């Protein structure tokens, strides 16, 4: 004998829609090795990738404290753009 399917109540429908929306925010579908796989979405801050947000908004002190030296902006001489050597003018600096 076939099993009789019962209809869902409106509360059950709403809870399923809410759960689906949360899953879609948390996961995304990608193809790996010819198969469709669900993976976690990358973390974003204000719609930007986490690393891009750090590059745009972090100051050099915070980057140094968190050992993210590759994101620090250096000019040709090896000094930061904002760094000033005291007591030297551009022409007189020994290095």
Biopython code that builds the backbone (N, CA, C, O; Angstrom):
import numpy as np
from Bio.PDB.StructureBuilder import StructureBuilder

atoms = [
    (1, "UNK", "N", (0.819, -1.173, 0.000)),
    (1, "UNK", "CA", (0.000, 0.000, 0.000)),
    (1, "UNK", "C", (0.874, 1.253, 0.000)),
    (1, "UNK", "O", (1.884, 1.300, 0.702)),
    (2, "UNK", "N", (0.511, 2.229, -0.751)),
    (2, "UNK", "CA", (1.275, 3.465, -0.868)),
    (2, "UNK", "C", (1.079, 4.340, 0.360)),
    (2, "UNK", "O", (0.006, 4.381, 0.962)),
    (3, "UNK", "N", (2.149, 5.033, 0.709)),
    (3, "UNK", "CA", (2.115, 5.941, 1.847)),
    (3, "UNK", "C", (1.436, 7.244, 1.426)),
    (3, "UNK", "O", (1.702, 7.758, 0.339)),
    (4, "UNK", "N", (0.574, 7.772, 2.268)),
    (4, "UNK", "CA", (-0.155, 8.999, 1.972)),
    (4, "UNK", "C", (0.688, 10.186, 2.442)),
    (4, "UNK", "O", (1.102, 10.250, 3.600)),
    (5, "UNK", "N", (0.934, 11.121, 1.526)),
    (5, "UNK", "CA", (1.690, 12.325, 1.867)),
    (5, "UNK", "C", (0.756, 13.353, 2.486)),
    (5, "UNK", "O", (-0.313, 13.642, 1.949)),
    (6, "UNK", "N", (1.176, 13.905, 3.629)),
    (6, "UNK", "CA", (0.384, 14.933, 4.292)),
    (6, "UNK", "C", (0.889, 16.305, 3.858)),
    (6, "UNK", "O", (2.083, 16.480, 3.618)),
    (7, "UNK", "N", (0.007, 17.255, 3.758)),
    (7, "UNK", "CA", (0.379, 18.614, 3.389)),
    (7, "UNK", "C", (0.993, 19.316, 4.599)),
    (7, "UNK", "O", (0.636, 19.058, 5.749)),
    (8, "UNK", "N", (1.939, 20.219, 4.289)),
    (8, "UNK", "CA", (2.599, 20.972, 5.353)),
    (8, "UNK", "C", (1.730, 22.147, 5.794)),
    (8, "UNK", "O", (0.974, 22.710, 5.003)),
    (9, "UNK", "N", (1.853, 22.500, 7.054)),
    (9, "UNK", "CA", (1.156, 23.682, 7.551)),
    (9, "UNK", "C", (1.943, 24.922, 7.125)),
    (9, "UNK", "O", (3.087, 24.813, 6.683)),
    (10, "UNK", "N", (1.339, 26.079, 7.257)),
    (10, "UNK", "CA", (2.014, 27.318, 6.860)),
    (10, "UNK", "C", (3.248, 27.572, 7.728)),
    (10, "UNK", "O", (4.251, 28.084, 7.232)),
    (11, "UNK", "N", (3.190, 27.226, 9.004)),
    (11, "UNK", "CA", (4.343, 27.412, 9.891)),
    (11, "UNK", "C", (5.505, 26.525, 9.444)),
    (11, "UNK", "O", (6.659, 26.952, 9.473)),
    (12, "UNK", "N", (5.205, 25.293, 9.032)),
    (12, "UNK", "CA", (6.252, 24.396, 8.561)),
    (12, "UNK", "C", (6.856, 24.897, 7.246)),
    (12, "UNK", "O", (8.066, 24.797, 7.040)),
    (13, "UNK", "N", (6.020, 25.434, 6.362)),
    (13, "UNK", "CA", (6.515, 25.974, 5.098)),
    (13, "UNK", "C", (7.462, 27.148, 5.343)),
    (13, "UNK", "O", (8.514, 27.245, 4.710)),
    (14, "UNK", "N", (7.083, 28.046, 6.270)),
    (14, "UNK", "CA", (7.904, 29.210, 6.580)),
    (14, "UNK", "C", (9.241, 28.792, 7.192)),
    (14, "UNK", "O", (10.282, 29.362, 6.865)),
    (15, "UNK", "N", (9.210, 27.803, 8.073)),
    (15, "UNK", "CA", (10.461, 27.376, 8.705)),
    (15, "UNK", "C", (11.389, 26.716, 7.680)),
    (15, "UNK", "O", (12.608, 26.859, 7.775)),
    (16, "UNK", "N", (10.831, 25.998, 6.705)),
    (16, "UNK", "CA", (11.655, 25.389, 5.657)),
    (16, "UNK", "C", (12.257, 26.456, 4.748)),
    (16, "UNK", "O", (13.415, 26.345, 4.346)),
    (17, "UNK", "N", (11.482, 27.485, 4.421)),
    (17, "UNK", "CA", (11.997, 28.574, 3.591)),
    (17, "UNK", "C", (13.118, 29.319, 4.313)),
    (17, "UNK", "O", (14.126, 29.681, 3.706)),
    (18, "UNK", "N", (12.931, 29.545, 5.620)),
    (18, "UNK", "CA", (13.940, 30.241, 6.405)),
    (18, "UNK", "C", (15.229, 29.417, 6.487)),
    (18, "UNK", "O", (16.324, 29.966, 6.365)),
    (19, "UNK", "N", (15.102, 28.121, 6.691)),
    (19, "UNK", "CA", (16.268, 27.241, 6.753)),
    (19, "UNK", "C", (16.993, 27.201, 5.409)),
    (19, "UNK", "O", (18.223, 27.174, 5.366)),
    (20, "UNK", "N", (16.233, 27.196, 4.311)),
    (20, "UNK", "CA", (16.838, 27.185, 2.977)),
    (20, "UNK", "C", (17.611, 28.472, 2.733)),
    (20, "UNK", "O", (18.712, 28.440, 2.184)),
    (21, "UNK", "N", (17.043, 29.608, 3.137)),
    (21, "UNK", "CA", (17.713, 30.894, 2.958)),
    (21, "UNK", "C", (19.023, 30.939, 3.749)),
    (21, "UNK", "O", (20.021, 31.467, 3.260)),
    (22, "UNK", "N", (19.026, 30.390, 4.961)),
    (22, "UNK", "CA", (20.241, 30.363, 5.770)),
    (22, "UNK", "C", (21.297, 29.458, 5.134)),
    (22, "UNK", "O", (22.480, 29.800, 5.134)),
    (23, "UNK", "N", (20.890, 28.318, 4.597)),
    (23, "UNK", "CA", (21.824, 27.416, 3.918)),
    (23, "UNK", "C", (22.432, 28.082, 2.692)),
    (23, "UNK", "O", (23.623, 27.922, 2.425)),
    (24, "UNK", "N", (21.622, 28.830, 1.943)),
    (24, "UNK", "CA", (22.124, 29.495, 0.744)),
    (24, "UNK", "C", (23.127, 30.590, 1.094)),
    (24, "UNK", "O", (24.057, 30.836, 0.326)),
    (25, "UNK", "N", (22.958, 31.250, 2.235)),
    (25, "UNK", "CA", (23.916, 32.256, 2.671)),
    (25, "UNK", "C", (25.231, 31.608, 3.117)),
    (25, "UNK", "O", (26.301, 32.186, 2.927)),
    (26, "UNK", "N", (25.156, 30.424, 3.701)),
    (26, "UNK", "CA", (26.317, 29.768, 4.274)),
    (26, "UNK", "C", (27.106, 28.937, 3.259)),
    (26, "UNK", "O", (28.331, 28.862, 3.348)),
    (27, "UNK", "N", (26.422, 28.316, 2.299)),
    (27, "UNK", "CA", (27.068, 27.411, 1.352)),
    (27, "UNK", "C", (26.802, 27.847, -0.088)),
    (27, "UNK", "O", (25.872, 28.605, -0.364)),
    (28, "UNK", "N", (27.649, 27.343, -1.007)),
    (28, "UNK", "CA", (27.423, 27.560, -2.428)),
    (28, "UNK", "C", (27.780, 26.276, -3.169)),
    (28, "UNK", "O", (28.506, 25.432, -2.644)),
    (29, "UNK", "N", (27.271, 26.131, -4.379)),
    (29, "UNK", "CA", (27.508, 24.941, -5.182)),
    (29, "UNK", "C", (28.590, 25.233, -6.204)),
    (29, "UNK", "O", (28.546, 26.257, -6.886)),
    (30, "UNK", "N", (29.574, 24.327, -6.315)),
    (30, "UNK", "CA", (30.640, 24.434, -7.310)),
    (30, "UNK", "C", (30.856, 23.058, -7.937)),
    (30, "UNK", "O", (30.420, 22.042, -7.396)),
    (31, "UNK", "N", (31.533, 23.040, -9.083)),
    (31, "UNK", "CA", (31.860, 21.782, -9.735)),
    (31, "UNK", "C", (33.303, 21.405, -9.416)),
    (31, "UNK", "O", (34.216, 22.204, -9.621)),
    (32, "UNK", "N", (33.511, 20.176, -8.908)),
    (32, "UNK", "CA", (34.837, 19.634, -8.646)),
    (32, "UNK", "C", (34.910, 18.243, -9.258)),
    (32, "UNK", "O", (34.095, 17.374, -8.949)),
    (33, "UNK", "N", (35.878, 18.042, -10.114)),
    (33, "UNK", "CA", (36.070, 16.745, -10.769)),
    (33, "UNK", "C", (34.810, 16.275, -11.490)),
    (33, "UNK", "O", (34.495, 15.085, -11.486)),
    (34, "UNK", "N", (34.099, 17.199, -12.101)),
    (34, "UNK", "CA", (32.910, 16.854, -12.862)),
    (34, "UNK", "C", (31.676, 16.577, -12.023)),
    (34, "UNK", "O", (30.664, 16.108, -12.544)),
    (35, "UNK", "N", (31.748, 16.861, -10.729)),
    (35, "UNK", "CA", (30.596, 16.642, -9.849)),
    (35, "UNK", "C", (30.233, 17.946, -9.156)),
    (35, "UNK", "O", (31.087, 18.789, -8.882)),
    (36, "UNK", "N", (28.957, 18.085, -8.885)),
    (36, "UNK", "CA", (28.491, 19.284, -8.198)),
    (36, "UNK", "C", (28.621, 19.061, -6.694)),
    (36, "UNK", "O", (28.097, 18.086, -6.154)),
    (37, "UNK", "N", (29.328, 19.980, -6.020)),
    (37, "UNK", "CA", (29.632, 19.819, -4.607)),
    (37, "UNK", "C", (29.239, 21.096, -3.865)),
    (37, "UNK", "O", (29.383, 22.199, -4.392)),
    (38, "UNK", "N", (28.744, 20.936, -2.643)),
    (38, "UNK", "CA", (28.400, 22.089, -1.817)),
    (38, "UNK", "C", (29.593, 22.417, -0.925)),
    (38, "UNK", "O", (30.092, 21.549, -0.209)),
    (39, "UNK", "N", (30.052, 23.675, -0.967)),
    (39, "UNK", "CA", (31.176, 24.128, -0.147)),
    (39, "UNK", "C", (30.780, 25.404, 0.584)),
    (39, "UNK", "O", (29.855, 26.107, 0.175)),
    (40, "UNK", "N", (31.495, 25.695, 1.676)),
    (40, "UNK", "CA", (31.219, 26.914, 2.430)),
    (40, "UNK", "C", (31.624, 28.127, 1.609)),
    (40, "UNK", "O", (32.623, 28.096, 0.890)),
    (41, "UNK", "N", (30.852, 29.183, 1.718)),
    (41, "UNK", "CA", (31.177, 30.439, 1.028)),
    (41, "UNK", "C", (32.375, 31.092, 1.716)),
    (41, "UNK", "O", (32.550, 30.942, 2.925)),
    (42, "UNK", "N", (33.201, 31.818, 0.955)),
    (42, "UNK", "CA", (34.317, 32.534, 1.589)),
    (42, "UNK", "C", (33.776, 33.663, 2.469)),
    (42, "UNK", "O", (32.721, 34.236, 2.201)),
    (43, "UNK", "N", (34.531, 33.960, 3.522)),
    (43, "UNK", "CA", (34.102, 35.009, 4.440)),
    (43, "UNK", "C", (34.191, 36.372, 3.765)),
    (43, "UNK", "O", (35.161, 36.664, 3.066)),
    (44, "UNK", "N", (33.178, 37.202, 3.976)),
    (44, "UNK", "CA", (33.171, 38.540, 3.415)),
    (44, "UNK", "C", (32.844, 39.555, 4.497)),
    (44, "UNK", "O", (32.142, 39.259, 5.464)),
    (45, "UNK", "N", (33.370, 40.758, 4.309)),
    (45, "UNK", "CA", (33.066, 41.875, 5.199)),
    (45, "UNK", "C", (32.588, 43.008, 4.298)),
    (45, "UNK", "O", (33.336, 43.463, 3.433)),
    (46, "UNK", "N", (31.385, 43.457, 4.483)),
    (46, "UNK", "CA", (30.781, 44.499, 3.646)),
    (46, "UNK", "C", (30.817, 44.128, 2.168)),
    (46, "UNK", "O", (30.988, 44.999, 1.316)),
    (47, "UNK", "N", (30.661, 42.855, 1.861)),
    (47, "UNK", "CA", (30.639, 42.389, 0.486)),
    (47, "UNK", "C", (32.007, 42.204, -0.142)),
    (47, "UNK", "O", (32.102, 41.786, -1.296)),
    (48, "UNK", "N", (33.087, 42.509, 0.603)),
    (48, "UNK", "CA", (34.454, 42.349, 0.105)),
    (48, "UNK", "C", (35.058, 41.090, 0.712)),
    (48, "UNK", "O", (34.668, 40.652, 1.794)),
    (49, "UNK", "N", (36.012, 40.524, -0.002)),
    (49, "UNK", "CA", (36.758, 39.400, 0.533)),
    (49, "UNK", "C", (37.491, 39.858, 1.796)),
    (49, "UNK", "O", (37.889, 41.018, 1.901)),
    (50, "UNK", "N", (37.664, 38.962, 2.733)),
    (50, "UNK", "CA", (38.289, 39.287, 4.007)),
    (50, "UNK", "C", (39.682, 39.878, 3.824)),
    (50, "UNK", "O", (40.025, 40.857, 4.486)),
    (51, "UNK", "N", (40.497, 39.297, 2.932)),
    (51, "UNK", "CA", (41.851, 39.791, 2.706)),
    (51, "UNK", "C", (41.861, 41.164, 2.045)),
    (51, "UNK", "O", (42.691, 42.009, 2.379)),
    (52, "UNK", "N", (40.949, 41.388, 1.116)),
    (52, "UNK", "CA", (40.859, 42.690, 0.447)),
    (52, "UNK", "C", (40.465, 43.781, 1.448)),
    (52, "UNK", "O", (40.983, 44.896, 1.379)),
    (53, "UNK", "N", (39.562, 43.472, 2.368)),
    (53, "UNK", "CA", (39.144, 44.427, 3.395)),
    (53, "UNK", "C", (40.327, 44.806, 4.282)),
    (53, "UNK", "O", (40.504, 45.975, 4.625)),
    (54, "UNK", "N", (41.133, 43.813, 4.650)),
    (54, "UNK", "CA", (42.305, 44.074, 5.485)),
    (54, "UNK", "C", (43.295, 44.956, 4.731)),
    (54, "UNK", "O", (43.826, 45.909, 5.301)),
    (55, "UNK", "N", (43.552, 44.653, 3.454)),
    (55, "UNK", "CA", (44.494, 45.446, 2.667)),
    (55, "UNK", "C", (44.077, 46.907, 2.589)),
    (55, "UNK", "O", (44.925, 47.797, 2.644)),
    (56, "UNK", "N", (42.795, 47.156, 2.463)),
    (56, "UNK", "CA", (42.320, 48.534, 2.309)),
    (56, "UNK", "C", (42.271, 49.300, 3.614)),
    (56, "UNK", "O", (42.501, 50.510, 3.618)),
    (57, "UNK", "N", (41.975, 48.633, 4.731)),
    (57, "UNK", "CA", (41.654, 49.352, 5.961)),
    (57, "UNK", "C", (42.676, 49.242, 7.084)),
    (57, "UNK", "O", (42.592, 50.008, 8.043)),
    (58, "UNK", "N", (43.628, 48.332, 7.011)),
    (58, "UNK", "CA", (44.558, 48.137, 8.127)),
    (58, "UNK", "C", (45.687, 49.162, 8.092)),
    (58, "UNK", "O", (46.154, 49.561, 7.026)),
    (59, "UNK", "N", (46.113, 49.576, 9.280)),
    (59, "UNK", "CA", (47.251, 50.469, 9.362)),
    (59, "UNK", "C", (48.522, 49.634, 9.548)),
    (59, "UNK", "O", (48.440, 48.469, 9.937)),
    (60, "UNK", "N", (49.692, 50.215, 9.275)),
    (60, "UNK", "CA", (50.941, 49.451, 9.334)),
    (60, "UNK", "C", (51.228, 48.820, 10.700)),
    (60, "UNK", "O", (51.801, 47.733, 10.764)),
    (61, "UNK", "N", (50.842, 49.478, 11.782)),
    (61, "UNK", "CA", (51.089, 48.931, 13.115)),
    (61, "UNK", "C", (50.303, 47.642, 13.302)),
    (61, "UNK", "O", (50.849, 46.652, 13.787)),
    (62, "UNK", "N", (49.030, 47.641, 12.923)),
    (62, "UNK", "CA", (48.198, 46.435, 13.061)),
    (62, "UNK", "C", (48.745, 45.310, 12.193)),
    (62, "UNK", "O", (48.789, 44.158, 12.624)),
    (63, "UNK", "N", (49.162, 45.639, 10.968)),
    (63, "UNK", "CA", (49.724, 44.622, 10.078)),
    (63, "UNK", "C", (50.992, 44.017, 10.671)),
    (63, "UNK", "O", (51.206, 42.808, 10.585)),
    (64, "UNK", "N", (51.826, 44.853, 11.270)),
    (64, "UNK", "CA", (53.057, 44.362, 11.882)),
    (64, "UNK", "C", (52.752, 43.469, 13.088)),
    (64, "UNK", "O", (53.383, 42.425, 13.257)),
    (65, "UNK", "N", (51.795, 43.868, 13.921)),
    (65, "UNK", "CA", (51.451, 43.086, 15.106)),
    (65, "UNK", "C", (50.887, 41.713, 14.734)),
    (65, "UNK", "O", (51.074, 40.741, 15.466)),
    (66, "UNK", "N", (50.202, 41.638, 13.601)),
    (66, "UNK", "CA", (49.610, 40.379, 13.164)),
    (66, "UNK", "C", (50.457, 39.654, 12.117)),
    (66, "UNK", "O", (49.985, 38.727, 11.459)),
    (67, "UNK", "N", (51.705, 40.084, 11.971)),
    (67, "UNK", "CA", (52.684, 39.450, 11.080)),
    (67, "UNK", "C", (52.189, 39.345, 9.640)),
    (67, "UNK", "O", (52.338, 38.305, 8.998)),
    (68, "UNK", "N", (51.601, 40.428, 9.140)),
    (68, "UNK", "CA", (51.117, 40.482, 7.768)),
    (68, "UNK", "C", (51.959, 41.480, 6.987)),
    (68, "UNK", "O", (51.439, 42.440, 6.418)),
    (69, "UNK", "N", (53.272, 41.238, 6.969)),
    (69, "UNK", "CA", (54.203, 42.174, 6.351)),
    (69, "UNK", "C", (54.022, 42.247, 4.849)),
    (69, "UNK", "O", (54.354, 43.268, 4.246)),
    (70, "UNK", "N", (53.507, 41.203, 4.226)),
    (70, "UNK", "CA", (53.349, 41.228, 2.764)),
    (70, "UNK", "C", (52.318, 42.264, 2.320)),
    (70, "UNK", "O", (52.314, 42.656, 1.153)),
    (71, "UNK", "N", (51.451, 42.715, 3.214)),
    (71, "UNK", "CA", (50.447, 43.713, 2.855)),
    (71, "UNK", "C", (50.922, 45.139, 3.091)),
    (71, "UNK", "O", (50.235, 46.084, 2.704)),
    (72, "UNK", "N", (52.075, 45.315, 3.712)),
    (72, "UNK", "CA", (52.584, 46.657, 3.987)),
    (72, "UNK", "C", (53.129, 47.252, 2.695)),
    (72, "UNK", "O", (53.836, 46.571, 1.951)),
    (73, "UNK", "N", (52.811, 48.506, 2.422)),
    (73, "UNK", "CA", (53.253, 49.178, 1.208)),
    (73, "UNK", "C", (54.674, 49.712, 1.405)),
    (73, "UNK", "O", (54.935, 50.471, 2.338)),
    (74, "UNK", "N", (55.580, 49.311, 0.526)),
    (74, "UNK", "CA", (56.957, 49.777, 0.578)),
    (74, "UNK", "C", (57.282, 50.498, -0.717)),
    (74, "UNK", "O", (56.796, 50.123, -1.784)),
    (75, "UNK", "N", (58.114, 51.547, -0.622)),
    (75, "UNK", "CA", (58.544, 52.230, -1.843)),
    (75, "UNK", "C", (59.835, 51.572, -2.357)),
    (75, "UNK", "O", (60.237, 50.528, -1.843)),
    (76, "UNK", "N", (60.484, 52.168, -3.358)),
    (76, "UNK", "CA", (61.646, 51.556, -3.995)),
    (76, "UNK", "C", (62.811, 51.385, -3.028)),
    (76, "UNK", "O", (63.550, 50.406, -3.130)),
    (77, "UNK", "N", (62.992, 52.318, -2.088)),
    (77, "UNK", "CA", (64.133, 52.278, -1.176)),
    (77, "UNK", "C", (63.954, 51.278, -0.045)),
    (77, "UNK", "O", (64.901, 51.023, 0.699)),
    (78, "UNK", "N", (62.776, 50.710, 0.103)),
    (78, "UNK", "CA", (62.533, 49.767, 1.183)),
    (78, "UNK", "C", (61.853, 50.384, 2.383)),
    (78, "UNK", "O", (61.590, 49.707, 3.377)),
    (79, "UNK", "N", (61.566, 51.680, 2.289)),
    (79, "UNK", "CA", (60.868, 52.359, 3.373)),
    (79, "UNK", "C", (59.388, 52.449, 3.053)),
    (79, "UNK", "O", (58.979, 52.458, 1.892)),
    (80, "UNK", "N", (58.604, 52.516, 4.105)),
    (80, "UNK", "CA", (57.176, 52.721, 3.881)),
    (80, "UNK", "C", (56.957, 54.113, 3.316)),
    (80, "UNK", "O", (57.764, 55.017, 3.533)),
    (81, "UNK", "N", (55.875, 54.276, 2.599)),
    (81, "UNK", "CA", (55.591, 55.567, 1.975)),
    (81, "UNK", "C", (55.380, 56.651, 3.025)),
    (81, "UNK", "O", (55.740, 57.806, 2.797)),
    (82, "UNK", "N", (54.806, 56.301, 4.165)),
    (82, "UNK", "CA", (54.496, 57.288, 5.196)),
    (82, "UNK", "C", (55.660, 57.504, 6.162)),
    (82, "UNK", "O", (55.619, 58.435, 6.966)),
    (83, "UNK", "N", (56.683, 56.675, 6.102)),
    (83, "UNK", "CA", (57.772, 56.733, 7.058)),
    (83, "UNK", "C", (58.726, 57.875, 6.716)),
    (83, "UNK", "O", (59.111, 58.039, 5.558)),
    (84, "UNK", "N", (59.105, 58.661, 7.717)),
    (84, "UNK", "CA", (60.021, 59.779, 7.516)),
    (84, "UNK", "C", (61.245, 59.529, 8.386)),
    (84, "UNK", "O", (61.122, 59.107, 9.536)),
    (85, "UNK", "N", (62.411, 59.789, 7.841)),
    (85, "UNK", "CA", (63.637, 59.698, 8.616)),
    (85, "UNK", "C", (63.896, 61.089, 9.184)),
    (85, "UNK", "O", (63.991, 62.068, 8.444)),
    (86, "UNK", "N", (64.009, 61.163, 10.520)),
    (86, "UNK", "CA", (64.182, 62.464, 11.152)),
    (86, "UNK", "C", (65.607, 62.971, 10.951)),
    (86, "UNK", "O", (66.555, 62.187, 11.001)),
    (87, "UNK", "N", (65.763, 64.241, 10.732)),
    (87, "UNK", "CA", (67.068, 64.863, 10.610)),
    (87, "UNK", "C", (67.658, 64.776, 9.215)),
    (87, "UNK", "O", (68.757, 65.286, 8.992)),
    (88, "UNK", "N", (66.985, 64.162, 8.283)),
    (88, "UNK", "CA", (67.503, 64.042, 6.925)),
    (88, "UNK", "C", (66.544, 64.666, 5.939)),
    (88, "UNK", "O", (65.326, 64.528, 6.054)),
    (89, "UNK", "N", (67.106, 65.346, 4.979)),
    (89, "UNK", "CA", (66.308, 65.814, 3.862)),
    (89, "UNK", "C", (66.496, 64.802, 2.752)),
    (89, "UNK", "O", (67.358, 63.929, 2.856)),
    (90, "UNK", "N", (65.722, 64.896, 1.707)),
    (90, "UNK", "CA", (65.780, 63.923, 0.637)),
    (90, "UNK", "C", (67.155, 63.828, -0.007)),
    (90, "UNK", "O", (67.595, 62.732, -0.355)),
    (91, "UNK", "N", (67.848, 64.968, -0.175)),
    (91, "UNK", "CA", (69.155, 64.967, -0.849)),
    (91, "UNK", "C", (70.287, 64.566, 0.074)),
    (91, "UNK", "O", (71.290, 64.029, -0.398)),
    (92, "UNK", "N", (70.169, 64.805, 1.378)),
    (92, "UNK", "CA", (71.254, 64.594, 2.325)),
    (92, "UNK", "C", (71.228, 63.257, 3.030)),
    (92, "UNK", "O", (72.154, 62.963, 3.785)),
    (93, "UNK", "N", (70.234, 62.447, 2.830)),
    (93, "UNK", "CA", (70.093, 61.197, 3.572)),
    (93, "UNK", "C", (71.186, 60.197, 3.154)),
    (93, "UNK", "O", (71.362, 59.959, 1.959)),
    (94, "UNK", "N", (71.916, 59.612, 4.102)),
    (94, "UNK", "CA", (73.046, 58.746, 3.763)),
    (94, "UNK", "C", (72.640, 57.407, 3.142)),
    (94, "UNK", "O", (73.496, 56.724, 2.580)),
    (95, "UNK", "N", (71.409, 57.018, 3.220)),
    (95, "UNK", "CA", (70.992, 55.727, 2.655)),
    (95, "UNK", "C", (69.795, 55.889, 1.864)),
    (95, "UNK", "O", (69.289, 54.916, 1.305)),
]
sb = StructureBuilder()
sb.init_structure("model")
sb.init_model(0)
sb.init_chain("A")
sb.init_seg("    ")
for serial, (resi, resn, name, xyz) in enumerate(atoms, 1):
    if name == "N":
        sb.init_residue(resn, " ", resi, " ")
    sb.init_atom(name, np.array(xyz, "f"), 0.0, 1.0, " ", f" {name:<3s}", serial, name[0])
structure = sb.get_structure()
